[in-house]
């Protein structure tokens, strides 16, 4: 009987060994992979300690440059799961006109660690003025929209609708000539007192702010409508060319064409009184190319290339994603009794 049990154990030994090897080879790496990753979680609040929903939060892997993105929930919570153990920078882009950018560096996440990193946002120049910013309200109101991108009668993607505009959340640094860098620095130093919109003049060349915009699309013309001074822009789709000698205007001369499902807008003839994003100056050599793509019902992806050899040493690239706000309408903008200039002049 003892010999029989011994024989059975000897017979089972290869099976046990095989199972052990299988565990090491197959399950071992899985377990190791799980243990080598961690979690960063936290809550986003405003300066008054109220939670903030719908804010984009980024975790940048310092060694590789990989950027992980998520959004704060209705309770202000955010979570990055299954992050590789590494050093990270936690970043929140400027959110509408309500919150300034936030960054926290040297967050060291260890294998298997669950790390809490709460975020307290700060007000920007408007100091959180109630009713001054609809960006987050609209973003959260229509966050659940989904579906395919609609098409117009000619088969092209239909870009029509009211859109919640958004600037580039991670803009690259423009390669400025020294004079342009000096002007930008001066504008920040004097609290933007010469901002065109402070004088009831057009505030943008092309739409790039956290504001509602309306697009009206026809086969031969696209209109962009703005909620502020000089509140419209025309993009001609009828095959015309740019004028040989355009008379410079605040928004220039724009012509468009379709490249597959991408609308390409080409703009020249902009006067040098207007400001580029980031409060940059420019010359009348400015040339812009915008590419609009609607990948689905709720999103509009916009890539912009800005060239100006009198201001930039190389083209400046911007990338924006707008979200649809189908239940909204843009309002009128009347510039009167403007106190901005007198309130921003040095005392």
HELIX and SHEET records of a PDB file:
HELIX    1   1 UNK A    2  UNK A   22  1                                  21    
HELIX    2   2 UNK A   23  UNK A   27  3                                   5    
HELIX    3   3 UNK A   28  UNK A   35  1                                   8    
HELIX    4   4 UNK A  135  UNK A  141  1                                   7    
HELIX    5   5 UNK A  178  UNK A  189  1                                  12    
HELIX    6   6 UNK A  196  UNK A  199  5                                   4    
HELIX    7   7 UNK A  277  UNK A  279  5                                   3    
HELIX    8   8 UNK A  340  UNK A  344  1                                   5    
SHEET    1   A 3 UNK A  77  UNK A  84  0                                        
SHEET    2   A 3 UNK A  37  UNK A  45 -1                                        
SHEET    3   A 3 UNK A 114  UNK A 116  1                                        
SHEET    1   B 3 UNK A  77  UNK A  84  0                                        
SHEET    2   B 3 UNK A  37  UNK A  45 -1                                        
SHEET    3   B 3 UNK A 119  UNK A 120  1                                        
SHEET    1   C 4 UNK A  67  UNK A  71  0                                        
SHEET    2   C 4 UNK A  56  UNK A  61 -1                                        
SHEET    3   C 4 UNK A  86  UNK A  92 -1                                        
SHEET    4   C 4 UNK A 102  UNK A 109 -1                                        
SHEET    1   D10 UNK A 161  UNK A 164  0                                        
SHEET    2   D10 UNK A 212  UNK A 217 -1                                        
SHEET    3   D10 UNK A 221  UNK A 225 -1                                        
SHEET    4   D10 UNK A 232  UNK A 236 -1                                        
SHEET    5   D10 UNK A 253  UNK A 259  1                                        
SHEET    6   D10 UNK A 262  UNK A 268 -1                                        
SHEET    7   D10 UNK A 287  UNK A 293 -1                                        
SHEET    8   D10 UNK A 299  UNK A 307 -1                                        
SHEET    9   D10 UNK A 316  UNK A 324 -1                                        
SHEET   10   D10 UNK A 161  UNK A 164 -1                                        
END                                                                             
